[in-house]
Amino acid sequence: MEKNRLEAFSDGVLAIITIMVLELKVPQATELADLKPLLPVFLSYVLSFLYVGLYWNNHHHMFHSTRHVTGGILWANLHLLFWLSLFPFTTGWMGENHLVPPPTAVYGFVLLMAAIAYYILQRTIIAEQGRDSLLATAIGKDWKG
């Protein structure tokens, strides 16, 4: 299978996730001080937007180095997109509740699961493409990545 369909689908899902900004409610006042209650929601949005941007950028580069897509790669990618799709919910829950521990812990869990899913996707591509593939060479022994 050609990879362009997977890339287009992934870009679409990531674009939808970016709509998290709609969770920011516009205050019915005109003073800058009226924005203060929105600060936790805004900060959680910024954090999530940065995470989505990092995943999108890395996903783009990873698939740029991928020759073709198999069923295993499709499922691993879908697994990643599932966890990324939870970003808007957990971002809103954490921000609306002013970063209290339970929503923040769930947010952290979703971030962890997205990282694990990305790692699984990366390993699946390398397993399919071979240890001499462009992706395997680019990653090398990068245990932090």
C-alpha positions as CSV (number, residue, x, y, z in Angstrom):
1,M,0.0,0.0,0.0
2,E,1.2,3.5,-0.8
3,K,1.8,5.7,2.3
4,N,0.1,8.8,1.0
5,R,-3.4,7.7,2.2
6,L,-2.1,7.0,5.7
7,E,-0.4,10.3,5.8
8,A,-3.5,12.2,4.6
9,F,-5.7,10.4,7.2
10,S,-3.2,11.1,10.0
11,D,-2.9,14.7,9.0
12,G,-6.7,15.0,9.1
13,V,-6.9,13.5,12.5
14,L,-4.2,15.7,13.8
15,A,-5.9,18.8,12.3
16,I,-9.1,17.9,14.1
17,I,-7.2,17.5,17.4
18,T,-5.9,21.1,16.8
19,I,-9.5,22.3,17.1
20,M,-8.9,22.1,20.9
21,V,-8.8,25.9,20.7
22,L,-12.6,25.8,20.6
23,E,-12.5,24.8,24.2
24,L,-11.3,28.3,25.1
25,K,-14.4,30.2,26.1
26,V,-14.4,33.9,25.2
27,P,-15.1,36.0,28.3
28,Q,-18.1,38.4,28.2
29,A,-15.9,41.2,29.4
30,T,-13.3,43.6,27.9
31,E,-10.6,43.9,30.5
32,L,-7.4,41.9,30.4
33,A,-7.9,40.9,34.0
34,D,-11.0,39.0,32.9
35,L,-8.7,36.6,31.1
36,K,-7.1,35.4,34.4
37,P,-9.6,32.6,35.0
38,L,-8.9,31.3,31.6
39,L,-5.2,30.9,32.2
40,P,-5.2,27.2,33.3
41,V,-7.3,26.3,30.2
42,F,-5.0,28.4,28.0
43,L,-1.8,26.9,29.4
44,S,-3.1,23.3,29.1
45,Y,-4.1,24.1,25.5
46,V,-0.6,25.5,24.7
47,L,1.0,22.4,26.2
48,S,-1.2,20.1,24.2
49,F,-0.8,22.1,21.0
50,L,3.0,21.7,21.4
51,Y,2.7,18.0,21.9
52,V,0.4,17.6,18.8
53,G,2.9,19.7,16.8
54,L,5.8,17.5,17.9
55,Y,3.9,14.3,17.0
56,W,2.8,15.7,13.7
57,N,6.4,16.8,12.8
58,N,8.0,13.5,13.9
59,H,5.2,11.5,12.2
60,H,5.8,13.4,9.0
61,H,9.6,12.7,9.1
62,M,9.1,9.1,10.1
63,F,6.7,8.4,7.1
64,H,8.9,10.4,4.8
65,S,11.5,7.7,5.4
66,T,9.0,4.8,5.0
67,R,8.8,3.1,1.6
68,H,5.5,1.3,1.9
69,V,2.8,0.6,4.5
70,T,1.6,-2.8,5.7
71,G,-1.4,-3.8,7.8
72,G,0.8,-3.8,10.9
73,I,1.9,-0.3,10.3
74,L,-1.7,0.8,9.7
75,W,-2.8,-0.7,13.0
76,A,0.1,0.8,14.9
77,N,-0.6,4.2,13.4
78,L,-4.3,3.9,14.3
79,H,-3.2,3.0,17.9
80,L,-1.2,6.2,18.0
81,L,-4.0,8.3,16.6
82,F,-6.4,6.9,19.2
83,W,-4.3,8.2,22.1
84,L,-3.7,11.5,20.3
85,S,-7.5,11.9,19.8
86,L,-7.9,11.9,23.6
87,F,-5.8,15.1,23.9
88,P,-8.7,17.5,23.5
89,F,-10.8,15.8,26.2
90,T,-8.0,15.5,28.7
91,T,-6.7,18.9,27.9
92,G,-10.1,20.5,28.5
93,W,-10.7,18.4,31.7
94,M,-7.4,19.4,33.2
95,G,-7.6,23.1,32.2
96,E,-11.2,23.5,33.4
97,N,-10.4,22.0,36.8
98,H,-7.3,24.2,37.3
99,L,-4.7,21.4,37.1
100,V,-6.0,19.4,40.1
101,P,-4.4,15.9,40.5
102,P,-7.0,13.5,39.0
103,P,-7.5,15.2,35.6
104,T,-3.8,16.0,35.4
105,A,-2.9,12.4,36.1
106,V,-5.2,11.2,33.4
107,Y,-3.7,13.8,31.0
108,G,-0.2,12.4,31.9
109,F,-1.4,8.9,31.4
110,V,-2.7,9.8,27.9
111,L,0.7,11.5,27.1
112,L,2.5,8.3,28.3
113,M,0.3,6.1,26.2
114,A,0.8,8.3,23.1
115,A,4.5,8.0,23.6
116,I,4.3,4.2,23.9
117,A,2.1,4.0,20.8
118,Y,4.6,6.2,18.9
119,Y,7.4,3.9,19.9
120,I,5.4,0.8,18.8
121,L,4.7,2.5,15.4
122,Q,8.4,3.3,15.0
123,R,9.4,-0.3,15.9
124,T,6.7,-1.7,13.6
125,I,8.1,0.3,10.7
126,I,11.6,-0.8,11.4
127,A,10.6,-4.4,11.7
128,E,8.8,-4.2,8.3
129,Q,11.5,-2.1,6.5
130,G,14.6,-3.7,8.0
131,R,17.4,-2.8,10.3
132,D,19.2,-1.1,7.4
133,S,16.2,1.1,6.6
134,L,16.4,4.9,6.5
135,L,14.4,5.1,9.7
136,A,16.5,2.6,11.6
137,T,19.6,4.4,10.5
138,A,18.2,7.8,11.5
139,I,17.2,6.5,15.0
140,G,20.4,4.6,15.5
141,K,21.0,4.0,19.2
142,D,18.9,7.0,20.3
143,W,17.3,5.6,23.5
144,K,15.9,9.0,24.4
145,G,14.0,9.5,21.2
